[in-house]
């Protein structure tokens, strides 16, 4: 699971380099850490709650 969390952190970090939600609204930021908060087994899956720390900037053009 640790490798999956590292891959998730990398993927989110790549998205936060420049993520345009809609024209004129851009997210940038960093992910400092991702940790597992809770794990539950359900009849059809394994559910994992994650907690992340970092910084997100929202740039809104035209306001």
N, C-alpha and C positions, 0 to 999 in steps of 0.2 A: 504494500500500500504506500510505502514511503516514496517509491519511484513515481507512482501515480500522482502523489501530491506535488512532487517536484515538477513534473510535467505540467500539471495544472497551473502552478505558480508561474512557470515560464510562459505558458500560453496567455494567461491574464496579463502578465507584464508586457508581452508583445502587443497585445490589444491596446494597452494604456499608453503606448508610445504616441499614438494619435488615433483616437476613436471618435469619428464624427457621428453623433447620434442622429442628427438631421442637419440640413444646411444651416450653417451659422452657429451650431452648438457642438463643441468639441471637448472631449475628455482627454486629459493627459495625467500621468501619475506614476507612482511606484508601488510595488508590493514588497513590503519588508519581510513578512512572514505569513505562513499558512499553517494552522495547527488543527488537529482533530479535536472537536469538543465532545462529540457523542456519537456512538455507533449503535444501531438497532437492526436486528434481524426481523424481517417481516415474512409472511408466507411466500412472497414472490420476489423479494430482493433483500439487499443489505443497504440500509440508509445511513449515510454519514453526514453529520453536521460539521461544517468547517468554520473556523474563525480566522479572519485575516487582518493584518495591520499594514498600514501604508498611508499614502497620501494621494488624493485625487483632486485635480484642478478642473473646473468647469469654465470654459471660455465661451461666452455668448456674445456674438457680434450683432451690432445694430441696436443695442439698448442705450 
